[in-house]
Amino acid sequence: MIRVMIIEDEVPILEMMNRFVSTTQPFHVIGLFHNSKDALEQITILNPDLVFLDNEMPHIKGLTIAKELKRIKQDTKIVFTTASSTFSEDIRQLMFDLLLKPVMPEDIARIRDLIVRNY
């Protein structure tokens, strides 16, 4: 099983991604967060293998969370989700991949295939 956290401030998108990810083997959702502060506090406790991370979060931005994730557990895979097709070089260096919103089931399947090949 691949332990997955989903961090997304828009609850309807968070719920939709949870449905997509939780029905995709070998993913196992271990945490859903719509608040970046709560997510950051739980990272060391939950110890995810993969994180779907909204880039534009209130309070703590996705880039800050990604940097902390990599500091704690370097091999955690980060998939940024964003509505924007442009992103910084900092994000590019930290990400395993990027999904443009709206995220679809086939996007999750593509990530699964990439993860399984590289796991």
N, CA, C and O of each residue as an XYZ file, in Angstrom:
476
protein
N       0.825     -1.194      0.000
C       0.000      0.000      0.000
C       0.868      1.256      0.000
O       1.905      1.320      0.659
N       0.422      2.228     -0.740
C       1.074      3.531     -0.778
C       0.227      4.492      0.046
O      -0.938      4.741     -0.266
N       0.831      5.025      1.101
C       0.123      5.890      2.057
C       0.014      7.303      1.488
O       1.021      7.934      1.166
N      -1.233      7.794      1.367
C      -1.500      9.050      0.668
C      -2.177     10.070      1.584
O      -3.122      9.749      2.304
N      -1.672     11.305      1.542
C      -2.333     12.462      2.159
C      -2.838     13.350      1.035
O      -2.191     13.488     -0.003
N      -4.002     13.951      1.253
C      -4.544     14.919      0.302
C      -4.751     16.226      1.059
O      -5.433     16.267      2.083
N      -4.148     17.293      0.536
C      -4.240     18.612      1.169
C      -4.830     19.575      0.148
O      -4.193     19.906     -0.851
N      -6.052     20.018      0.412
C      -6.809     20.861     -0.532
C      -7.777     21.714      0.267
O      -8.567     21.182      1.047
N      -7.730     23.038      0.087
C      -8.578     23.917      0.895
C     -10.027     23.962      0.433
O     -10.899     24.346      1.213
N     -10.311     23.588     -0.792
C     -11.695     23.585     -1.278
C     -12.309     22.213     -0.991
O     -11.961     21.222     -1.634
N     -13.221     22.165     -0.025
C     -13.772     20.897      0.463
C     -14.398     20.048     -0.646
O     -14.158     18.841     -0.658
N     -15.186     20.597     -1.581
C     -15.730     19.744     -2.647
C     -14.633     19.071     -3.486
O     -14.779     17.916     -3.887
N     -13.549     19.785     -3.747
C     -12.436     19.193     -4.506
C     -11.728     18.143     -3.658
O     -11.348     17.089     -4.167
N     -11.550     18.422     -2.374
C     -10.943     17.463     -1.454
C     -11.741     16.162     -1.429
O     -11.165     15.077     -1.510
N     -13.058     16.268     -1.319
C     -13.916     15.077     -1.285
C     -13.865     14.312     -2.602
O     -13.828     13.082     -2.604
N     -13.862     15.033     -3.720
C     -13.792     14.386     -5.025
C     -12.456     13.653     -5.183
O     -12.423     12.509     -5.637
N     -11.368     14.310     -4.812
C     -10.058     13.659     -4.916
C      -9.980     12.439     -4.009
O      -9.390     11.425     -4.382
N     -10.569     12.527     -2.826
C     -10.600     11.373     -1.932
C     -11.311     10.193     -2.595
O     -10.844      9.057     -2.509
N     -12.437     10.461     -3.253
C     -13.150      9.377     -3.954
C     -12.267      8.765     -5.037
O     -12.181      7.543     -5.153
N     -11.622      9.599     -5.818
C     -10.769      9.103     -6.903
C      -9.582      8.303     -6.357
O      -9.300      7.200     -6.825
N      -8.895      8.866     -5.372
C      -7.679      8.237     -4.854
C      -8.002      6.966     -4.075
O      -7.312      5.958     -4.224
N      -9.036      7.004     -3.251
C      -9.345      5.845     -2.398
C      -9.821      4.632     -3.191
O      -9.802      3.514     -2.675
N     -10.243      4.834     -4.422
C     -10.664      3.702     -5.259
C      -9.575      3.275     -6.241
O      -9.820      2.461     -7.130
N      -8.380      3.823     -6.080
C      -7.259      3.494     -6.963
C      -6.216      2.707     -6.180
O      -5.572      3.244     -5.278
N      -6.051      1.436     -6.527
C      -5.046      0.595     -5.874
C      -3.679      0.924     -6.448
O      -3.602      1.213     -7.642
N      -2.618      0.902     -5.698
C      -2.467      0.495     -4.307
C      -2.502      1.667     -3.324
O      -1.871      1.607     -2.268
N      -3.234      2.729     -3.663
C      -3.297      3.894     -2.783
C      -4.186      3.631     -1.570
O      -5.234      2.993     -1.667
N      -3.735      4.141     -0.427
C      -4.504      4.080      0.813
C      -4.477      5.482      1.426
O      -3.423      5.958      1.848
N      -5.631      6.136      1.472
C      -5.709      7.502      1.993
C      -5.599      7.464      3.516
O      -6.410      6.836      4.196
N      -4.578      8.150      4.038
C      -4.346      8.177      5.486
C      -4.682      9.529      6.103
O      -4.722      9.660      7.327
N      -4.923     10.535      5.263
C      -5.255     11.846      5.801
C      -5.815     12.781      4.755
O      -5.303     12.878      3.640
N      -6.895     13.479      5.142
C      -7.526     14.502      4.302
C      -7.484     15.808      5.074
O      -7.892     15.861      6.234
N      -6.994     16.862      4.436
C      -6.860     18.135      5.135
C      -7.294     19.282      4.246
O      -6.855     19.392      3.101
N      -8.163     20.141      4.778
C      -8.532     21.363      4.064
C      -7.863     22.568      4.716
O      -8.032     23.700      4.264
N      -7.112     22.321      5.770
C      -6.411     23.372      6.499
C      -4.916     23.051      6.473
O      -4.497     21.998      6.953
N      -4.122     23.950      5.918
C      -2.688     23.696      5.765
C      -1.966     23.580      7.108
O      -0.999     22.827      7.222
N      -2.417     24.307      8.112
C      -1.787     24.219      9.436
C      -1.964     22.825     10.029
O      -1.014     22.243     10.552
N      -3.187     22.289      9.945
C      -3.445     20.939     10.454
C      -2.615     19.906      9.699
O      -2.057     18.987     10.299
N      -2.539     20.064      8.393
C      -1.771     19.124      7.572
C      -0.306     19.117      7.987
O       0.296     18.055      8.145
N       0.255     20.285      8.161
C       1.663     20.395      8.531
C       1.935     19.734      9.881
O       2.976     19.105     10.067
N       1.004     19.874     10.817
C       1.156     19.247     12.134
C       1.106     17.722     12.052
O       1.742     17.045     12.860
N       0.370     17.175     11.098
C       0.160     15.729     11.010
C       1.174     14.993     10.132
O       1.214     13.763     10.137
N       1.978     15.719      9.395
C       2.905     15.079      8.457
C       3.822     14.077      9.149
O       3.972     12.953      8.671
N       4.436     14.461     10.257
C       5.363     13.545     10.926
C       4.639     12.369     11.571
O       5.212     11.287     11.695
N       3.406     12.564     11.977
C       2.629     11.487     12.594
C       2.172     10.480     11.544
O       2.294      9.272     11.748
N       1.650     10.969     10.428
C       1.085     10.092      9.399
C       2.131      9.492      8.466
O       1.928      8.407      7.922
N       3.242     10.185      8.279
C       4.353      9.671      7.485
C       3.917      9.189      6.089
O       4.060      8.006      5.779
N       3.392     10.084      5.254
C       2.885      9.673      3.940
C       4.000      9.336      2.949
O       5.118      9.843      3.042
N       3.657      8.464      1.995
C       4.551      8.162      0.874
C       4.300      9.130     -0.279
O       5.206      9.457     -1.045
N       3.052      9.580     -0.384
C       2.617     10.433     -1.485
C       1.672     11.495     -0.937
O       0.806     11.205     -0.112
N       1.850     12.735     -1.407
C       0.972     13.825     -0.988
C       0.463     14.553     -2.224
O       1.244     15.027     -3.048
N      -0.861     14.634     -2.339
C      -1.489     15.509     -3.325
C      -1.672     16.839     -2.612
O      -2.345     16.908     -1.583
N      -1.076     17.896     -3.152
C      -0.968     19.158     -2.432
C      -1.420     20.329     -3.296
O      -0.838     20.608     -4.344
N      -2.462     21.003     -2.838
C      -2.917     22.220     -3.513
C      -1.834     23.281     -3.348
O      -1.351     23.525     -2.242
N      -1.465     23.897     -4.443
C      -0.417     24.910     -4.387
C      -0.884     26.195     -3.709
O      -0.106     26.833     -2.999
N      -2.121     26.576     -3.914
C      -2.640     27.840     -3.368
C      -3.524     27.573     -2.153
O      -4.731     27.368     -2.278
N      -2.907     27.581     -0.993
C      -3.617     27.342      0.258
C      -3.593     28.613      1.101
O      -2.619     29.364      1.058
N      -4.665     28.864      1.874
C      -4.604     29.980      2.817
C      -3.668     29.620      3.981
O      -3.400     28.443      4.222
N      -3.198     30.588      4.665
C      -2.325     30.449      5.840
C      -0.912     30.017      5.446
O       0.018     30.823      5.483
N      -0.752     28.761      5.074
C       0.567     28.236      4.703
C       0.478     27.744      3.260
O      -0.327     26.864      2.953
N       1.284     28.297      2.392
C       1.251     27.949      0.968
C       1.770     26.530      0.730
O       2.540     25.990      1.524
N       1.333     25.949     -0.372
C       1.755     24.604     -0.741
C       3.264     24.457     -0.821
O       3.809     23.432     -0.412
N       3.942     25.469     -1.342
C       5.400     25.411     -1.458
C       6.057     25.273     -0.086
O       7.019     24.520      0.062
N       5.553     25.984      0.909
C       6.096     25.894      2.268
C       5.876     24.500      2.841
O       6.773     23.937      3.467
N       4.696     23.946      2.631
C       4.401     22.586      3.097
C       5.323     21.590      2.405
O       5.861     20.691      3.050
N       5.508     21.742      1.099
C       6.370     20.830      0.339
C       7.807     20.869      0.855
O       8.442     19.824      0.996
N       8.317     22.047      1.133
C       9.681     22.165      1.665
C       9.810     21.454      3.006
O      10.803     20.774      3.262
N       8.802     21.613      3.860
C       8.821     20.946      5.165
C       8.713     19.434      5.001
O       9.399     18.686      5.699
N       7.874     18.985      4.102
C       7.753     17.549      3.812
C       9.096     16.963      3.415
O       9.512     15.929      3.939
N       9.767     17.620      2.494
C      11.056     17.123      2.004
C      12.124     17.178      3.094
O      13.027     16.342      3.116
N      12.030     18.146      3.991
C      12.974     18.224      5.104
C      12.787     17.035      6.044
O      13.757     16.459      6.535
N      11.532     16.679      6.286
C      11.201     15.594      7.208
C      11.440     14.230      6.577
O      12.037     13.348      7.195
N      10.973     14.062      5.351
C      11.049     12.761      4.676
C      11.348     13.000      3.196
O      10.437     13.206      2.393
N      12.609     12.970      2.855
C      13.085     13.324      1.520
C      12.414     12.526      0.407
O      12.188     13.057     -0.680
N      12.095     11.262      0.660
C      11.564     10.418     -0.417
C      10.047     10.513     -0.606
O       9.492      9.797     -1.440
N       9.369     11.373      0.143
C       7.933     11.582     -0.068
C       7.708     12.169     -1.451
O       8.360     13.141     -1.834
N       6.792     11.584     -2.193
C       6.438     12.087     -3.525
C       5.356     13.155     -3.350
O       4.377     12.953     -2.633
N       5.552     14.294     -4.018
C       4.592     15.394     -3.937
C       4.015     15.655     -5.317
O       4.744     15.899     -6.279
N       2.692     15.599     -5.393
C       1.986     15.937     -6.624
C       1.208     17.214     -6.337
O       0.230     17.203     -5.589
N       1.649     18.304     -6.935
C       0.945     19.570     -6.767
C      -0.318     19.569     -7.615
O      -0.326     19.067     -8.738
N      -1.382     20.135     -7.064
C      -2.607     20.356     -7.833
C      -2.812     21.859     -7.923
O      -2.677     22.577     -6.932
N      -3.138     22.322     -9.112
C      -3.254     23.762     -9.321
C      -4.181     24.070    -10.489
O      -4.357     23.258    -11.397
N      -4.758     25.242    -10.445
C      -5.580     25.713    -11.559
C      -4.734     26.488    -12.564
O      -5.200     26.811    -13.657
N      -3.504     26.782    -12.196
C      -2.615     27.579    -13.040
C      -1.626     26.683    -13.777
O      -1.095     25.730    -13.208
N      -1.389     26.994    -15.031
C      -0.429     26.199    -15.803
C       1.002     26.724    -15.648
O       1.932     26.167    -16.231
N       1.177     27.780    -14.875
C       2.524     28.295    -14.615
C       2.871     28.077    -13.147
O       2.029     28.225    -12.262
N       4.122     27.723    -12.914
C       4.566     27.489    -11.548
C       6.058     27.769    -11.461
O       6.760     27.777    -12.472
N       6.530     27.995    -10.252
C       7.909     28.434    -10.034
C       8.908     27.287    -10.166
O       8.544     26.111    -10.133
N      10.149     27.658    -10.314
C      11.237     26.679    -10.364
C      11.343     25.937     -9.033
O      11.686     24.755     -9.016
N      11.055     26.611     -7.921
C      11.068     25.952     -6.607
C      10.082     24.790     -6.574
O      10.401     23.711     -6.074
N       8.891     25.014     -7.106
C       7.885     23.950     -7.151
C       8.358     22.831     -8.061
O       8.241     21.655     -7.718
N       8.886     23.188     -9.205
C       9.367     22.193    -10.171
C      10.400     21.261     -9.519
O      10.391     20.057     -9.772
N      11.278     21.808     -8.692
C      12.323     21.007     -8.054
C      11.776     20.077     -6.973
O      12.356     19.022     -6.717
N      10.675     20.452     -6.342
C      10.119     19.655     -5.243
C       9.090     18.629     -5.685
O       8.841     17.655     -4.975
N       8.494     18.834     -6.844
C       7.350     18.004     -7.227
C       7.763     16.710     -7.918
O       8.763     16.650     -8.633
N       6.966     15.690     -7.681
C       7.043     14.448     -8.445
C       6.279     14.645     -9.746
O       6.695     14.182    -10.808
N       5.146     15.347     -9.638
C       4.328     15.650    -10.810
C       3.381     16.791    -10.460
O       3.342     17.268     -9.326
N       2.619     17.214    -11.464
C       1.673     18.310    -11.311
C       0.376     17.931    -12.012
O       0.394     17.415    -13.129
N      -0.749     18.189    -11.353
C      -2.061     17.962    -11.960
C      -2.789     19.288    -12.059
O      -2.877     20.041    -11.090
N      -3.307     19.561    -13.245
C      -4.126     20.755    -13.427
C      -5.555     20.444    -13.026
O      -6.090     19.387    -13.360
N      -6.167     21.371    -12.308
C      -7.569     21.217    -11.917
C      -8.450     21.541    -13.112
O      -8.096     22.412    -13.907
N      -9.562     20.882    -13.263
C     -10.118     19.868    -12.361
C      -9.410     18.523    -12.540
O      -9.140     18.092    -13.661
N      -9.118     17.876    -11.421
C      -8.475     16.568    -11.426
C      -9.518     15.518    -11.781
O     -10.641     15.542    -11.277
N      -9.127     14.595    -12.657
C     -10.028     13.544    -13.131
C      -9.484     12.174    -12.705
O      -8.303     12.057    -12.378
N     -10.337     11.135    -12.706
C      -9.866      9.800    -12.323
C      -8.666      9.328    -13.146
O      -7.770      8.674    -12.613
N      -8.643      9.653    -14.434
C      -7.514      9.215    -15.270
C      -6.204      9.900    -14.864
O      -5.124      9.350    -15.077
N      -6.299     11.098    -14.280
C      -5.097     11.768    -13.764
C      -4.521     10.983    -12.588
O      -3.308     10.796    -12.489
N      -5.395     10.532    -11.708
C      -4.970      9.746    -10.545
C      -4.365      8.422    -11.014
O      -3.351      7.979    -10.475
N      -4.978      7.795    -12.009
C      -4.455      6.535    -12.553
C      -3.066      6.744    -13.163
O      -2.190      5.891    -13.017
N      -2.867      7.860    -13.837
C      -1.552      8.155    -14.429
C      -0.498      8.312    -13.330
O       0.619      7.814    -13.460
N      -0.858      9.004    -12.256
C       0.070      9.165    -11.129
C       0.380      7.803    -10.518
O       1.532      7.503    -10.206
N      -0.647      6.987    -10.349
C      -0.438      5.632     -9.811
C       0.579      4.878    -10.660
O       1.506      4.266    -10.129
N       0.404      4.922    -11.974
C       1.313      4.200    -12.863
C       2.745      4.713    -12.727
O       3.689      3.924    -12.718
N       2.906      6.022    -12.621
C       4.241      6.605    -12.432
C       4.847      6.187    -11.095
O       6.027      5.844    -11.019
N       4.037      6.220    -10.050
C       4.512      5.858     -8.707
C       4.928      4.388     -8.677
O       6.000      4.053     -8.174
N       4.089      3.525     -9.208
C       4.375      2.088     -9.181
C       5.674      1.793     -9.942
O       6.478      0.967     -9.509
N       5.872      2.467    -11.065
C       7.109      2.281    -11.838
C       8.336      2.751    -11.070
O       9.422      2.194    -11.234
N       8.172      3.772    -10.233
C       9.307      4.370     -9.528
C       9.395      3.985     -8.058
O      10.287      4.460     -7.356
N       8.511      3.155     -7.585
C       8.442      2.839     -6.148
C       9.529      1.871     -5.736
O       9.614      1.501     -4.565
